Amino acid sequence: LFSETSNLLKTIISVLIALGLLGVWAPALADTATFTPGQCPVDLSASHAIVDCGVLRVPETRGSNNKRFVALPVVRVRARGPNPLPDPVIYLHGGPGGGIMDELAEKLGDPHWQPLIGSNRDWLFFDQRGGGLSQPLLDCGQLGLSDTGFTSDADVVAASACAQRLTAAGIDLSQYNVQTSVADIIDLKNALGYANFNLFGVSYGSRVAFAVQQYAPEDLRAVVHDSPYPPEARGTEQLPMLLAREVRQTLDLCAADAGCAKAYPNLEKRLDSLLKTWLSTAREFEERTLTVSDLASFLLDAIYDWDGIKALPANLALILADDMSPIVDYLDGGGDFAEGQLLAHFCKEELPFEDRVAMAELAGDDPLAQSVLANTQRLFESCKDWPVGTPNPKESIAVTSTVPTLLIAAEIDAGCPTDFSVAALPFLSAGQYAAVPNAVHSMTNKSDCVMAMATRFLNEPLAPIETKCLAEEHSRIDFQLPGEQ
């Protein structure tokens, strides 16, 4: 569910703030949002897109007297045609705690995206409050925190200290969540002079998009959810069970593939045997201690990634041969996201509505699921020290919406599985759903078929989607074999 923000870009945003080009998080004269045109926060010249940029300053705590504002960097990609449509697409990136600015140049140059972004309507990109290049950034430093949760008890203690630091700096941690992001989105489209608008949400961005459908659907024309994450999903509660299911599904696909099965025989059985030992005894590798929590984090990251899943059998073969370098490489290359933003959201809008006991019951005695339990249990523990305010019960119920909605879910995705979309669809009277076989998280980044589907939907949101290309384009996973990279 995280997008990485590089240290270099953090330096860039600090320079831009110092030059007065990006705006600052500071007291303002009124409790209103303002947009200030300015220099783009990242270099987009190679994309050849028509862009203009600026900073949206929004109240941190709307309706209060604290007069603190949040600065959100904004990039608008203009429509290329002579008669642009009036309703823009607002792109909502993943996370929580990620951003889009650090990868926007790559996205604008990606052949998958070029036919859609800026073709016949404007596209708006911004880093959501608390993450990316927004200010203030809810950064806690290098914590052992991933989509599975915390990898050690010490990281929970460090996260508690982070909450104290952020609060001491005057940050209202109750205001960094999907409900406040909805107000930011409405302020953004109003500040730029748009009436109606569309949303394109990916992963956690889908969670934000569902919140717009819940709280502010009046001017919303259509919504695309790539890797949907609806509010009723109870994703952390189910995560250990789902990770085990999706890893086993991947290993079954390897076993059914002649080349993969020959190169990596009996992976599932051998992995289960290793896990039964690893659950009680940490592994030593090159003077490092690796726990089963580290393995669980590696596995979830691998099946989130298009290249990672192709390499998973090969990497598991190394691990089973006591070469832990795939896990070490993952840990050493961990993403630099804003951990505080993740916790501000999860502790207010997810975990209060989930059940730790049910999580353990769903995991059962599956050693793969058991490997994740300690991580997810630590998430619940950490929330005791995060002052995020009173949870809103609406954040635990399905969104009922008449807005045309497209749900696109991968059939291998532990964080946003097809189950979530199937459960959400009946509540969307103008909803359509596509399940993508042999695919993983965030499909529009890699699938021509999915991109064509999303393009047509945004142009004709009530027309039936075309899914025939999915079976051919995603007929199999091209697993990495020995000697291949």
N, C-alpha and C positions, 0 to 999 in steps of 0.2 A: 504494500500500500504506500513506501517512502520515495520522494524524489530527492536526489543529492544536490547540495549547494556547495560549491567549491570555496576553499579559503581565499583563493584569488579574487573571486567575485565579492566576497565580504570586504576585502580591502578596497575594491573599486567603489562599492556603495559608500564606504566611509569617506573616500576622497570626494565623491559627488556631493555628499552632504556638506563636507567642509567647504566646497566651492559654491554651495547654495543652489545646486542644480537639481537636487532630488527632494528637498524639503526635509524637515526634521520633526521628530516627535517632541512637541513642545506646547506650552499653553497657547491658546488662540483666543480671539475676541468673541467668538460666538460658537454655540453648540450646533454647528452646521458643517456639512461636507463641502469641500472646495476642490476643484481640479486646476492644477497649474501646469501649462505646457512647458516642456523643457527637453533637455538632452536625453537620449535613450540610455537606459542603465547598462546596456550591453551593446557590443558592436554587431549590427545587423546588415552591414553594407554588402557582404558577400551574397546575401539572399536575393538581392535585386527586388525585394518586396517594397511596396510603397507604404512607408510607416510614418507615424507621428507618435510622440511619446509625452509623458508627463508624470505627475504625481497626484494621486487622489489622497487628500487628507480628510479623514473621517474621525468623528468622536470616538475615543476609546470606550467610554461608557455613556451611551446615549441617555439623555434625560437626567444626567447627574450634573453636579457643579464642579467636578474635578478638573474640567477644562483641558484634559490631556487628549492629544490627537495621535492617531496612527497614520503613518505614511506608507502608501501602497504604490509601488512602481507600476506604471501602465504602459503597454505598447498597443497601439491600434494599427492593424494591417488593413489598409484601404482596399476596397474592391477595385479590380482592374478594369472592368467594363465601363462603357459610357453611361449606362443606366443602372446604377447600383440599387439593389433592393433596400428598403428602409430599415429592415430589422436585422441587427448584427447578431453574430454568434459570440457569446461570452464563453471562453474556454476556462474550465475549472480543473486545475492540476491535482495530482495525487498528494498523499501525505498520511496523516497530518504532520505538519512541520516542514513540508517540502516547498518547492517553488517551481516556476516555469521559466524564469528569466535565464537561468544558467544553461538551459537546453533549447532556448527559443531559436537561436541561429541555426542549430542543427535541424530543428523541426521545420523551419521555413525552407530549408534546402532539401528536405526529404522528398523524394519522388512520390511517396505515398500521400503526402499532405499537399503538395503543390497544386493539384487540380481543384482542391477544395478551399484552402485558406485564401481569402481575398479574391476568389473567382467572380462571384456576383453579389457579394455582400461583405461588409466590414467584419473583421474578427477582432475581439478585444481580449488581451492577455494581461493578467495581473497576478502578483504574488499575494496570496491570502494573508490576512493579518497573523502575525506571530511567526511566519516562516519565510523561506526564500530570502529576498532582499528587502522585505518590509522592515519597518522600524516602529516600535522596538522589536528586536528579534529575541524570541524566547529560547535562547540557546543555553544548554547546560554543559557544554564541553563534551568530551569523549566519554559517554556512558556506554556500558554494555547493554544497549537497548535496541531491539529489532522488532519486526512484526510479530515475533513469538512472545515478546515480553522482555524481562530483565534476565541476563545470564548469570547474575550473582547477587547475593544479599548485599554486598558492599555497594553495588550500583543503586540499590534502593535507598540506601543511606545517602549516597551522593545526590540522588534526585531530590530527596527531602531538603538537603542543604541548598539545592538550586531553587526550590520553591521559596525558601526563606530569602535568598538573594534577590530574586525577581520582585517579591513583595516589598522588600526593603527599598527597592528602587522606585517604588510607587506604582508598579504595574498591577492592574486589576485583573487577576487571573480568571475571574468569572466571565470575562468578556472576550475570550479567544476560543470560539466554538462555531458550529454551523449556524446557529440562530443569529449571531452577530454578523457572520459573513453574509447572510441573506440581506441584511440591511446595507452592507457595503456594496453588494451587487446592484441593488436598486439605486443607491446613491451614484454609482458609476454610470449606469445607463442614463440616468437623469442629467448628471453633470455634463455628459457628452451630447445631450440633446436628442436621445432616442426615445421613441414611444414604446413600440413593441420590441421584443428581443427573443433570441433562442439561447439554449444552453447546450454545451458539450462537456459532460463531466466524465472524468476517468478515475476509477478506484475511489479514493476518499473524495475526489471531486464529484463523483456520483452522489455520495452522501450529502454534500452541500446542495447539489441540484435537487435532490428529493426534498430538502428543506425549503428551497424556493417554491416548489410545487405545493408544499404544506402551508407556508406562511405568506407568500406574496405571488400568487399565480396570475394576478389580474392582467398583466401585459405580456405574459409568457406565451409565445406562439408554438414552440416545439422543443423537445428535450431529447438528446441522445445520451444514453448511459453506456459507457464502455466499461465493462467489469462492474456491474451494478452492486451497490452496497446500501440497501434500504435500511431505515432506522430500526425496524423490528427484527433485524437479522440475528442478533445475539451472537455476533461473530467470534468474540473471545471465548465465550462459553463452549462453542462448538469447535474451536480451532484445533485442539489436540486430536480430536476424532477426524476432522477434515484433513489435517496434514497427513495423518496415517493413511487415510483413504486415497488421497491423491498421489502420494508417493507409491503406494502399492499399485494404483492404476498405471502409473508410469512404468513400473517394473514389469507388470503384466504385458504392456505393449512391447517392451524389450524382449520378453520371453516369446512373444508371438512373431517377432521379427527374426528371420533366419540368421542374418549377419550378427545382430546384437546378441541373440541367444547363444550363438557359438562363441563369440568373443568373451561374453560375461555370463557364464552359466550359473544358475541357482542363486542369483543375487538376493532375492527376497529372503530365502531361507537362511542364507549366510549372514545377511544383515540382522535378522531377528536374533540369531545366535550371538552376534557381537553385542547387540543392544542389551541383552539380558545380563551380560557382564558389565557393560559400560554404565548401566543404570546405578550400579553400586560402587564402581571403582573408576576413578578418573584415569585417563590415558596420558602417558608422557611421550612427548615428541620434540626432539631438538631443544631440550631444556625448557620446554613449555608444558604446562598442565592443561589438558583439554577435557572439559566436562561434557556430559551428555547434553547439557544446555547449549554448548557451542555447536554440537552436531545438529541439534534441532534447528537452530537459527540458520545454519548452512543449508539444511534441506529445504526450508521454506524459501530461502532466497533462490535456490536452484530451480525450484518448480514455478517461481514467479517470472523467470527470465527465459526468453526464447533460445538463447544460446546455452544457458545454464541447464535446461532440461535435456537438450541434445547431448550434453557432456556428462549428465548425471550417472549413467551406468559406468562410464570410464572412470569418473571420479570416485564412485563407490568401490570399484575394483581396487583402486589405489588405497583407499581407506581400509578395506578388508585385508590388504597386504601390509598393514601397519605403516603406510605412508600417509600421514595426516596433512600433507601440504595443501590439498584443496581446502580444508577447513582453515588452516593458517592463512592462506591467501585471501580467503573471504574475510576473516577477522581483521587482517591488516589493511584491507581495502574498504573497510566499513564506511557507509555514507555519513556525510556531515550535515545531517538534518537538524531541525530545531526540536530537541527532545521535549522542551517545555510546552510547545504547542500541541504535541501528541498527547501529553498527559493532561493538559487543560481540557482537551476535547474528551478523551476517554474517561476521565474521572468525573465528568459532568453529564455526558450524553450517551455513554455506552455502559460502563461497568455498574452504575447504580441499578440497572435493569437486568443484570445478568447474575447467574447463580453459580458460585464456586463449587458447591456440592454436586450440582447437575453436571458441571464440567468434568469432574472426576468420574462420575458415573458413566458419562458418554465415552470417556477414554477407555474404561474397562481395563482389561489386562493386556491390551495390545501394547507391545513394547515400544512401537513407534509413537503412539499417542502418549504413553507414559513419559517419553523423553521430553515432551513439550510441557508437561504439567507444571514443573517447577517454575519455568519462565512465566507462564500465564498467571500462576498463583501470586507471583511477586508483583505483577501489575496491580492486582487488587490491594496488596499490602501498601504499595506506594501511594495510593489515592488518599490514604488517611491523612497525609501531610500536605495535600494540595487544596488550598482554599478557593474552590471553583464555584461556590454558591449552590443554591438549591436546584436540583435537577428538574427539568420540565417533563411531565409525564407524556407529552406528545412525542418526545424523542424515543418512545418505545413502541409506538403503534404504526401500523401500515399507513402509507399515504394514499388517500383517495383523491384521484385527479381526473379531470376531463381533458387535460392538455395532451395533445398527441405526443406519445412517448415511445422511444425505441430502446429496448433492452438488448444488449449484445453481451453474452456471457461465454467464457471459455469452459470447455469440459474438463480441463485440468487447472484448477484454481482453488487453493485452500482458503484464501482470504475472501474471495468474492465468488463462491461456487454457483453453479447453475441453480441449485436449490433456492437461493435467495431470489432470483428472477422469477422462477416458477411460482413462488409464494406471493410475490408482489404483483404479478400480472393481473389477477382478477380484480384488483382495486383500481386499475387504470382503464377507464372505459374506452379510451382511444389508444390503447397500448398494443405494441407488437414486440415479438420476442424472437431472437435467433440464438441458438446454441452452436458454438463453433467447435467441431471435433478436432482432436489432436492439436489443441491450441492452449496457450497459457495467457496469463494476466496481460491486460492492456493490448488488445488485438489490433486497434487501428494503426499502431506503430509498425505492424509487420504484414498486414493482410490486404491485398488489393481488393479481394471480394468484400471484405468488411467495409473498406473505405468507400467502395462503389455503393454499397447498401446505405451507408450513412449519408453520402452525397445526395442520393435520390430522395431519401427521407426528408432531409432539410429542405429540398426543393418542393417536394410533394408529400407532406407529412401524413396525409390521410390515404395515400395510395398504398396497396399491399407491397411489402418488401419482397425482394427476389433473393432466395437463399440457395438456388441450385448450384451456384459456383462454389459453395462451401465444401461440399463433399469431394470435389475434384482438387481444389487448391489445398485442402487440408486432409488428404487421404492417409497420411502417415507422418510420423516423426522421423526425421532423418538422423538417427542416432550416430554419434561420433564413434568410429571404430578405431582400433589400435593403429597408430601411425598417422592418424588424421588430426587436424587441429580445428 
